[in-house]
Amino acid sequence: MMRFLMLTAMLITFPVAAEPTASEVSRRLEAAEAVYEQARAAQNSWVMTPRLISEARQALAADDVETAAELAERAYRSARASVEQAEREKLAWRGRVPTN
C-alpha cells in the first residue's frame, strides 16, 4: 500500500511532459548546431552529430515532431560531449607524455 501511495504521489508531483512543438525542436536543433560548431572549432567534432542533425531536420520536415525531438536531443548531447571531451583533452594529454 505504501508503494502505491508513493507512486501516486510521484505521478501527481511530476506530471508527464507535454509533446514537443516544432518550434521547440527547431530551437534545440539550432542549439545542437551551435555546439557542434564549437566542437569543430576545437577540432574535436564527432562524425555522428551532423548525421543526427540531418535526420532530425528530415523528421521535422515530415511532421514527425516526436522523432525529430529525440534526434535533436541526441545531436545536442553528442555535440556537447565532444566539446567536453575537447576541454578535458587540453590537459589530459600531458599525463600521457612520458617524462625523463
N, C-alpha and C positions, 0 to 999 in steps of 0.2 A: 504494500500500500504506500509506503514511504517513497519507494522508487517511482511509482505512478505520480505522486504529488510533485516530486522533484522534476520529472519530465514535463508535466503540465506547467509548472512554474517557468521552466526554461522556454517553452513554446510561447508563453504569454510575454515573457521578458524579451525574447529575441524573435521577433516576427520574421517570417520568410521574406527574403529580399524581393523587391519588385523586378519585373522583367526590364532589362536594359533597353534604352531607347537608341535609335540610330545615331542621334547627336552625341550621346554619351560614348558610344562605340567609336565614333569619329574622333572625339577628343582623346580617347585612350590610344587610338592609332597614331594621332599626332604626337602624343607623349612618347610612344614607343619609337617613332621615327626620330624624334629629337634625341632620345637617349642613345639610339643606335648611331647617330652621327657623332655623339661624344665618344662612343667606343671606336668608331672609325678614326677619329682624330687621335685617339690614344694608340692606334694601330693594334687593336685587340677586338675587332668585331667578330662575332660568331656567324658562321655560314647560315645557320637555321633562322636567324632573326628576319632577314629580308623575305625569306620564303613564307614565314608566318604572317608577316605584314601583308604580303601579296594575297595569301589565302584569305585573310580577314577582309581585305578590300573586296575580293570576289564574292565572299559570302554576304557582305553588306550590300553589294550591288544586286545580289539575287534575293534580297529581302529576308535573308536568314540571319536575323539580328542576334539570336542566341548563340549560334555557331561563331559568328563574327566577333561577338563579345569574348567568347572563350579564347579564340585565336589571338585577338588583340591583347588580351591579358597575358597570354603565353609569350607573345612577342615582346611586350613591355618587360616582363620578368627576365627573359633571356638577354635582352639588351642591358638591363640593369645589372645582371650578373656578370656580363662581360666587362662592364665599366668597373665594377667592384673588383673583378679579377685583375684588371689592369692596374688598379690602385694598389692592390696587395703586392703585385709583382714588382712595383717600383722599389720596394725594399727587400722582398723575399729573395731575389736573385743573389743578393750579397751573401746570404747564408749558404749558397750552393757553390760558391767560388772557393777553391782550396787556398789556404794561406800557408806561407812557409814559416 
